[in-house]
Amino acid sequence: MTINLLLVEDDPEIREIISDYFTEKSGGTFRLDSAPSGEEGRQKCLEQEYDLVLLDVMLPEVDGFTICREIRKRSDVPIIFLTARHQERDRLQGYHLGCDDYIVKPFSLAELYAKVTALLRRAKGMASNEIISAGGIRMDLFRCQVFVNDQEAVLAPMEFAILKILLENRGRIVSRESLLIRIWGYDFAGNERVVDNHVKKLRKALGEAAGQLKTVIKRGYKLEG
């Protein structure tokens, strides 16, 4: 079976390196199509269906955030951002728009390959599942909406990102360190108290369902339901 990937990246060296690595590593299973500009990448997404999209943010003509927003209006294809933009606001923007992962350059090819294969496995088994829920909480991943007992709860991007991770790990403890790394990145200079502050805001936004979000002393947080 051939897996069709799209790489939208304006650096020809990066395109060549990723293409060669993925082709060799997959034994030819991965077929990597590429686009050197945002406009060409957008056109390819309109003309052909892909199993996964690798997307730079800073692109000629059309930026990656715009392309991601347009893709999410009609498709749940996995999207991974590959970008030099490492600021917290950029990561949060990417997740808010519906990306599945956000990788900052320079990156490990082996790690990128592992993330791609893991996302593809999950997508093949859950392609039609656009809603994740726990108890009275329901999240529409591709419309970026959260509902509590069928009433919409307005969440800031940071709280949305935290809730998404907790929903995906429903019933399991998620450490503060894990939340920091996944949302803020390895190079974040702050401490774990920033997580506690945003969880406090999340509880307030969840209203009636706030009791589902449990604090596990010295370990982290767990979402029940």
Salt bridges, closest charged atoms under 4 A:
GLU9 OE1 - LYS105 NZ 2.75
ASP33 OD1 - LYS44 NZ 3.53
GLU39 OE1 - ARG42 NH2 2.61
ASP51 OD1 - LYS124 NZ 2.79
ASP56 OD2 - LYS105 NZ 3.43
GLU70 OE2 - ARG42 NH1 2.80
ASP90 OD1 - ARG85 NH2 2.89
ASP100 OD2 - ARG72 NH2 3.11
ASP101 OD2 - LYS115 NZ 3.14
ASP140 OD2 - ARG143 NH1 3.12
ASP150 OD1 - ARG138 NH2 3.72
GLU159 OE2 - HIS198 ND1 2.57
GLU168 OE2 - LYS164 NZ 2.66
GLU168 OE1 - ARG182 NH2 3.66
ASP187 OD1 - ARG91 NH2 3.82
ASP196 OD1 - ARG176 NE 2.66
GLU224 OE2 - LYS222 NZ 3.63
